[in-house]
Amino acid sequence: CDMLRASSGFQSWQFKELEAKLGLQFEHRHGKEYYTAQLRKEHEEIIKGAEANKSLLQLVNSWLERMPLSPELSDNKESFWQQYRMAYQNSLADAEKDNLKSFDEIFFQNIQSPTSNLQLSSTANRSALFIMLYRGYPLLQLPFQLLNCLLEIDEQLSSWRYRHMNMVHRMIGTRIGTGGSTGKDYLKAAADKHYIFREFAQLNSFLIERRKLPALSDEMERRLGFVHQ
């Protein structure tokens, strides 16, 4: 016990660098006061450098914004997204009516600010939802697999964090961690909060029955199906 020093979790600069490169921003971290407290100066600089560069999440957001296949946003009631909004609204139970406000914020209002937890733009969210809705088309299969891979990364990271939390609980119970944190409670809160690609997972809340999806134009059908005239 006399040799016990700062815990390995706080000394793992490589793991923090990986999180930053994937897209976990400093302002969204739990326990910011412990984030770099136990790191060497050179390792802290590496992490800050990773945070200053474009993350994987930001690159995916830009890619989704450029995707040419997603229907354009329009106020026309006959447009795809207006039809989809109506179908989604009609699918909500009474207890879910407030979901429509979230739908509008995520897909129509393009809310992104330093104080917002939203990291994907409305354009990117619409593209991602369109990929999920029409993933059966050949042209959208690889984009759908990419989104699934991002969710798999989050799942694996979450599994690692919870195994680490259980190990800490087994070793020191509810004692204060050697890095100065609240130990198990800190690790649990971080595990619950540090989902990097959570916005993609939350898109499932806005799916509707496949038979109620708006019909695609013949031109869109041909583009998505690799059909050439």
N, C-alpha and C positions, 0 to 999 in steps of 0.2 A: 504493500500500500504506500510506503514511503516514496516509491519510485513512480507513482501515478502522476501523470502530467496532463496537459491539455488533451482533450479527447480526440480520437482519430477523425470523427465527423467534422470537427472544426478545422482540422489540419488538411483535409482532403481538398486541396485547391484544384486538382484535376476534375473532380466531380462538379465543383462550382463552375469551372470553365465550361464543361460540357453543358450544364444547365443554361448558362448564358448564351452559348452558341446556338442552342436549340430555340431559345426565345423567352426564358424566364427573366423578366426584367427586375431590376433592383427594387423599384417601387412596389412591386407585387409580391415581394418576399416576406415571409413571416420571420420576425425576430431580426430585423435589420442590424440591431446593435451587436449581434453575435456573428454577423456574416463574415467579416474579415478580421475579427479581433485577435484570432490566434494564428494568423498567417504571416509568413515572412514578407518583407517589402517587395521582393522580386515576384513572388507569387501573386500578391495583391495587384501588381501592375499587369500581370498576364490576364487576370480576370477582368480588370477594368478595360483592357484592350479588347477582349472578347465582347464586352458589353457595348463598346463603341462601334463595333462593326455590325453589318447587317446579320441578323439571326436567321435561322432556317424558317421560323414562323413568318418573319417579315418578307423573306424571299417567296414563300408560298403565297402570301397575301398578294404580292405584286403579280405573280403568275396567274392567280385566279382573276385578278382585275383585268388582265390582258386576254383572258380566254374568249375567243370570238363566237363560241357556240351558244352561250347563255343568252336568252331573249333580252332585249332592251327594256329598260324601265319606262313606263308611259302612264299618263293619267287616263288614257282611253280605257273604258270599262271592258272593251273586247280584247285588250292586250293580255298577254300570257300572265303577267304577275298580278294584274288586277283580278283576273279570273281565279288565279290560285289563292289570292287573299280571301276572296269570297267563299271559295270551297273550304278553306281552312277555318274561317269564321263559322261556317255552318256545321263543321265537324266538332266544335267545342261543346262540352257539357257546361251546364250552368256554373259549376264550380271553377271552370277554366276560362271564363270570359275575359279575365284580366290578361290572359296570354296574348290577346290581340294587340295590346299596347306594346308588349315585348317584340312581337312580330314586326310592327311598324318601325320600332327603334332599330332593330337589327337589320332589316332588309330595305327600309325606305329612307331612313333619316341620316345615315352615314355619320353616326356619332363616334368620334375618336378624339379624346383629349387626355392630357396627363393625369387627370383625376378619374378617368373612366377605366373600367376593367376590360372594356372591349378593345381588342387588338386587331381584329379583322374589320375591314371596311364593309359597308353595305353591299358594294359591288362584288367583293370577294365572297361574302356570305351567300349572295344570290347564286353565284357560279357554283359554289360548293353544294348548295342545296339542289341545284339543277342536276349536278353530277350524281348525287345520291338518288334522286327521283328517277332518272333515266339511265341508270348504270347498265341496264340490259342492252343498250346499243353498243356496238363494237367500239366506236370512237371514244366512248366514255369509260370503258373498262379499265384502262391503265390509270387515268386520273382518279377513279374510284379506289383502285388498289393503293395508290399513293396516300390518299386520305386515310385509308384503313391502316397503313403502315405507321402514320403519325400517331394514331390512337393506340397502336400496339406499343410504340415507344413509351407513351405515357403510362400504359398498363404495366410495362416491365419496370419502369422507374418507381411507380407506386408500390409494386410488390417488393422491390429492394428496400424502400424506405420503411415499410411496415415490418419487414423482417429485422431491419436494424433497430426499430423501435422496440420490438419484442425482446431482442437480445439485450438492449439496455435495461429494460424493465426486469429481466431475469437476473442481470448482474447487480444493479444498484437500486432496484425497486422504484420508489418515488423520490429518492434523494436528488439533490441538485446535481446537474451534470458537471463533469470536470472542466468543461469549457465555460461554466458560469450560467448556463441556461437552466430551465426548470426540468431538464432531463426528459423523461418519457412524455410529459405533457407538451413540451416544446416540439418534440419530434412528431407527435401525433398531429398537432396543429399545422406543422409544416407539410406533413404528408397530405393532409386534407386540402391544403391551399395550393400546393405547387403542381397543379395540373397545367402543363404548358399548352396543350392543344385542346383544352376543355371546350372551346367555342365550337369546334367541329363535332364533338360528342353531343353538345346541346342542340345541334340542328335536328336531331331525331325528334325533338319536342314539336317540330313544325311539319312533320310528315302527315300526309293524308292517305286515304285508301287509294290504291293504284287505279281502280276503276273510275275514280272521280278526278283523275288528273286532267288538266286542260289538254285538248287535242293539239298536236303539233302540226305545223303547216307541212305540205308535201315537200317543199324545199328543205325544211329542217329534217324531215324524215330521211331524205336522200343523203344529206350531209352526215348525219349521225350513223347511217347504216352502211357507209362506204359504197353506195350505189352510184355508178357512173353511167350517164347516158351516152 
